[in-house]
Amino acid sequence: MIKDFEIEELQDGWEIVSIEEDADLISGLRPKGGATDEGVPSLGGEHITSDGHIKFSDKNARYVPKEFFKSVGYKRVEDNDILINKDGANTGKLAILKEKFSPNITINEHVFVLRSRKIFDQKYLFYWMFSYLGQRQIKERITGSAQPGLSSRFTKDFIVLKPPFHEQQKIAEILETVDNAIDKTDALIKKYKRLKQGLMQKLLTKGIDENGHIRSEKTHKFKDSPLGRIPEEWEVTKLGEVIELFDNKRIPLDSEYRSTIKGTIPYCGANGIIDYINDYIFDEEYVLIAEDGGDFSRYAETAYIMRGKFWANNHVHIVKGKNRVLDNYFLMFCINIQDVNSYISGTTRGKLNQRLLKSILNPLPPFPEQHRITTILSRVGEVIEKEEAYKAKLERIKRGLMEDLLTGRVRVNDL
């Protein structure tokens, strides 16, 4: 059994336990008539995120009548309960309810609650279920393809390694500390992204004068334009008038062929880098704009910059701003602040073809001002990238710690 789960040896004081011997598995119920707009909060699979959190907000809130809640008694959710999505496309996703956001809360018919009776620390049990070994067992127990699901017997012979209780608590404490750092970093990233969006809105509509001040109609002259009120010094052009297109150089490569030419050079598509190969087509700075298969909504990264050597497929436009007329970074920001969906053709798979791309209206400040604007926005972008890199590092640390601590390969007593 230990060999099956890739554990070299069982550590002193550790045991192999089938979770059904200890834990209760509680399934939610659906009230007659379904969810309501008010009452007691009810958690479902849509509230469980892929990173083990619970997101319950005004946008996705679900409730059950108070009378129904009183009748289900034992199905009320408690602090540190483990929630498991039991059916649908996201079968097997799980989260831990660290802090109850209401004195009363329940689960709907699409969720199990897993609750240890006495031998497991709930946080330790959550991290075990969330680990590779736990997730593998969950996936093995999902049945059905059209309607995948977990039965109420999925805990039968579900293996968990059980260290002494104090060691469980220490393992959970270490992993939770890293999780908290990840959450704080994620909150910072979201804060900086909101800041960047606010700056984009101001700088790409009002600009910044020679003294570094954002213009306003109280202090500067503005004029009407097809894009609304803009500074008097600005123009509005169609992209086709101020860009160069290099789509004729694109060459798509299928994944099978790419697997034979692996390397370190980016292979790019509509949503960014999708692979790395050993050859390139382009070797300068370009703006890549999704043609199809991208996200064309406001503030989405419909456009991105590539510098140096790269290859690109036929799902992304390859563009440059005309020399000393349109700055590449300014072009990228102008595309990303727009809702490009209004320029998209097709219904099943929206496409921004060359004709529609060239028709996009774009503000055109004097070239030096474009550079001032992009300098500010790029600095905020660099801060975001730094925080995202730190978050990725923390996530790698967490994965390594889970692999070491939850198997006993590294004992917390040795740390």
PyMOL commands that set and color helices and strands:
alter all, ss='L'
color gray80, all
select helices_A, chain A and resi 3-5+19-21+45-47+66-75+122-130+132-140+165-203+239-242+247-249+255-258+328-337+340-343+354-359+367-405+412-414
alter helices_A, ss='H'
color red, helices_A
select strands_A, chain A and resi 15-18+23-27+40-43+63-64+82-85+94-96+106-107+111-116+159-162+222-223+230-231+235-238+243-245+262-269+272-277+282-283+286-290+303-306+309-312+316-321+361-364
alter strands_A, ss='S'
color yellow, strands_A
deselect
rebuild
show_as cartoon
